[in-house]
Amino acid sequence: MTHESTRPATNPLPKPSFYTTLVRDLGGLLAPSSHHSEHRRTLHASPRDWILHLGNASSLLYFALNDPPYERRVNWTGWYLVYPEDQIDESVTEEASEATRKRKKSTMRLGPFQGRVACTAIQVGRGVCGAAAERGETIVVTDVEAFPGHIACDSASRSEIVVPIKVPRSWVFPHSSSADEKVVVGVLDLDCAELSGFDEDDRAGLEKFVDVVVDAVGENGWWVG
């Protein structure tokens, strides 16, 4: 008896509809509920909630994109974060030397993720993650080997999208004179094992996804120590 090979099922939803549902589900997952037990409400009040939120968000995203997948399977989703010791308010430190600025803003640290083991630190300005953090804008890369300075944490990755995490400057630097501006405090990174794994629909959907995470974390994020 012969068995006819079948193509794995793919996600039937148009991407805009998929992301609308995903963002809604994320909001429900991260929102405190009046029906939680007292212990659960206390847990949600913790200044370390951001760890829970980023962990659940990366898991939700990874499995939503892969079960079932679109035509190209995502092999990594996760966060790289700028902690207080690596952040400096350039608007009020003009006297700081260039070497000090470079040292203080040079590194993003690995946060919660789903996928194979990853690089534990990435310099701002290096690779796709570093470029997105430096520019403060989402970067979609159809072929990582063609991206100058790409950092190959997983050799299986062929394409990538990175979304910067931006919060009000006043959340990071309470005494800043430019409180209404936004500061990059990390990135959301997704890798795909095939070329052209991400497009403009992914950009729009993932930027909304990051906005929900920022709203849930509020002012008590990793950037305050």
C-alpha positions as CSV (number, residue, x, y, z in Angstrom):
1,M,0.0,0.0,0.0
2,T,1.3,3.4,-0.9
3,H,0.6,6.5,1.1
4,E,0.1,9.8,-0.6
5,S,2.2,12.6,0.9
6,T,0.2,15.6,2.0
7,R,1.2,19.2,2.5
8,P,1.0,20.3,6.1
9,A,-2.0,22.4,6.9
10,T,-1.5,26.1,6.7
11,N,-3.2,29.0,8.5
12,P,-6.4,29.8,6.5
13,L,-6.8,33.3,8.0
14,P,-5.6,36.4,6.1
15,K,-2.8,37.9,8.0
16,P,-4.6,41.1,9.0
17,S,-7.4,39.0,10.5
18,F,-4.9,36.7,12.2
19,Y,-3.1,39.6,13.9
20,T,-6.4,41.2,14.9
21,T,-7.3,38.0,16.7
22,L,-3.8,37.6,18.1
23,V,-3.6,41.1,19.5
24,R,-7.0,40.7,21.1
25,D,-6.0,37.4,22.7
26,L,-2.8,39.0,24.0
27,G,-4.7,41.8,25.6
28,G,-6.9,39.3,27.4
29,L,-3.9,37.3,28.5
30,L,-2.0,40.2,30.0
31,A,-4.9,42.1,31.5
32,P,-5.5,41.8,35.3
33,S,-9.0,40.4,36.0
34,S,-11.3,41.1,38.9
35,H,-12.1,37.3,39.0
36,H,-8.5,36.4,39.9
37,S,-7.8,35.1,43.4
38,E,-6.2,37.5,45.9
39,H,-2.9,35.8,45.3
40,R,-3.3,36.3,41.5
41,R,-4.2,40.0,42.0
42,T,-1.1,40.4,44.2
43,L,1.0,38.7,41.5
44,H,-0.2,41.1,38.9
45,A,0.8,44.0,41.1
46,S,4.4,42.9,41.2
47,P,7.0,45.3,39.6
48,R,8.4,42.1,38.0
49,D,5.3,41.5,36.0
50,W,7.2,42.3,32.8
51,I,8.9,39.0,33.0
52,L,5.6,37.2,33.1
53,H,4.2,39.3,30.3
54,L,7.2,38.9,27.9
55,G,7.3,35.2,28.6
56,N,3.6,34.6,27.9
57,A,3.7,37.0,24.9
58,S,6.7,35.2,23.2
59,S,5.0,31.8,23.8
60,L,1.6,33.0,22.5
61,L,3.2,34.5,19.4
62,Y,5.4,31.4,18.6
63,F,2.6,28.9,18.8
64,A,0.0,31.1,17.1
65,L,2.3,31.6,14.1
66,N,3.2,27.9,13.9
67,D,0.0,26.0,14.8
68,P,-0.9,25.9,12.0
69,P,1.8,27.9,10.3
70,Y,1.5,30.1,7.2
71,E,3.6,28.9,4.3
72,R,6.9,29.6,6.1
73,R,7.4,28.4,9.7
74,V,8.8,30.7,12.4
75,N,11.7,29.2,14.2
76,W,12.4,31.8,16.9
77,T,10.4,34.5,18.8
78,G,11.8,36.5,21.6
79,W,13.0,39.8,23.2
80,Y,16.2,41.6,23.6
81,L,16.2,44.3,26.3
82,V,18.1,47.4,27.3
83,Y,18.6,47.4,31.1
84,P,19.2,50.6,33.2
85,E,23.0,50.0,33.4
86,D,23.1,50.1,29.5
87,Q,20.8,53.1,29.1
88,I,21.8,56.8,29.2
89,D,19.7,59.9,28.7
90,E,21.6,61.7,25.9
91,S,19.3,64.7,26.2
92,V,20.8,65.6,29.6
93,T,24.3,64.3,29.3
94,E,26.0,66.3,26.6
95,E,29.1,66.5,28.8
96,A,29.5,62.7,28.7
97,S,32.4,61.5,26.6
98,E,31.6,59.6,23.4
99,A,33.3,56.5,24.8
100,T,31.0,56.7,27.9
101,R,27.9,57.0,25.7
102,K,29.0,54.1,23.5
103,R,29.7,51.9,26.5
104,K,26.4,52.7,28.3
105,K,24.2,52.1,25.2
106,S,26.1,49.3,23.6
107,T,24.3,46.2,24.7
108,M,20.9,44.5,24.6
109,R,20.4,41.4,26.8
110,L,18.5,38.3,25.9
111,G,15.0,38.2,27.4
112,P,12.2,35.5,27.4
113,F,12.0,33.6,24.1
114,Q,10.8,30.5,22.3
115,G,13.1,28.5,20.0
116,R,16.7,27.3,20.0
117,V,19.3,28.8,22.4
118,A,20.2,32.3,21.3
119,C,22.9,35.0,21.5
120,T,22.8,36.4,25.1
121,A,23.9,39.9,24.2
122,I,23.7,42.1,21.0
123,Q,25.3,45.5,20.6
124,V,23.0,48.3,19.5
125,G,23.8,49.0,15.9
126,R,25.0,45.5,15.1
127,G,22.9,43.0,13.1
128,V,19.2,43.3,12.5
129,C,18.3,43.6,16.1
130,G,20.9,46.3,16.8
131,A,19.9,48.2,13.7
132,A,16.3,48.3,14.6
133,A,17.1,49.5,18.1
134,E,19.4,52.2,16.8
135,R,17.0,53.4,14.1
136,G,13.9,53.1,16.3
137,E,12.0,51.5,13.4
138,T,10.9,48.0,12.4
139,I,13.2,46.2,10.0
140,V,12.0,43.4,7.6
141,V,14.8,41.3,6.1
142,T,13.9,38.8,3.4
143,D,17.4,37.3,3.3
144,V,19.5,37.6,6.4
145,E,22.7,36.6,4.5
146,A,22.3,39.8,2.4
147,F,22.0,42.0,5.5
148,P,25.3,43.7,6.3
149,G,26.6,42.5,9.7
150,H,23.9,40.0,10.3
151,I,24.5,38.0,13.5
152,A,23.8,34.3,13.0
153,C,22.6,33.1,16.4
154,D,20.7,30.2,14.7
155,S,22.2,29.0,11.4
156,A,18.8,27.8,10.3
157,S,17.3,31.3,10.2
158,R,17.0,32.7,6.7
159,S,14.7,35.8,7.2
160,E,13.9,38.0,10.1
161,I,11.7,40.8,11.4
162,V,12.6,43.0,14.3
163,V,10.3,45.5,16.0
164,P,11.6,48.1,18.5
165,I,10.0,48.5,21.9
166,K,9.5,52.2,22.5
167,V,8.2,53.9,25.7
168,P,7.9,57.5,26.9
169,R,11.2,58.9,27.9
170,S,9.7,59.9,31.3
171,W,9.3,56.2,32.1
172,V,13.0,55.7,31.8
173,F,14.3,59.1,32.8
174,P,11.8,60.7,35.2
175,H,13.6,64.1,35.2
176,S,14.2,64.3,31.5
177,S,13.5,67.6,29.8
178,S,12.2,65.6,26.8
179,A,9.6,63.6,28.6
180,D,7.2,63.3,25.6
181,E,9.8,61.7,23.3
182,K,10.1,57.9,22.9
183,V,13.0,55.8,24.0
184,V,13.9,52.4,22.6
185,V,14.2,49.9,25.5
186,G,14.5,46.7,23.5
187,V,13.2,44.8,20.5
188,L,10.9,41.9,19.6
189,D,12.8,39.5,17.2
190,L,11.3,36.8,15.0
191,D,13.3,34.5,12.7
192,C,12.0,32.2,9.9
193,A,13.8,29.2,8.5
194,E,12.9,30.2,4.9
195,L,13.5,33.2,2.7
196,S,10.9,36.0,2.7
197,G,9.2,34.8,5.8
198,F,7.8,38.2,6.8
199,D,6.0,41.0,5.0
200,E,4.2,44.3,5.6
201,D,1.2,42.6,7.2
202,D,3.6,41.1,9.8
203,R,5.1,44.5,10.4
204,A,1.7,46.1,11.1
205,G,0.5,43.3,13.2
206,L,3.7,42.9,15.3
207,E,3.9,46.6,16.0
208,K,0.4,46.4,17.5
209,F,1.5,43.3,19.4
210,V,4.4,45.2,20.9
211,D,2.1,48.2,21.8
212,V,-0.1,45.8,23.8
213,V,2.9,44.5,25.7
214,V,4.1,48.0,26.5
215,D,0.6,49.0,27.8
216,A,0.4,45.9,30.0
217,V,3.9,46.4,31.5
218,G,3.2,50.1,32.1
219,E,5.9,52.1,33.9
220,N,7.3,49.2,35.9
221,G,9.4,47.6,33.1
222,W,12.9,46.3,33.0
223,W,14.2,49.8,32.3
224,V,13.7,50.9,35.9
225,G,15.8,48.1,37.4
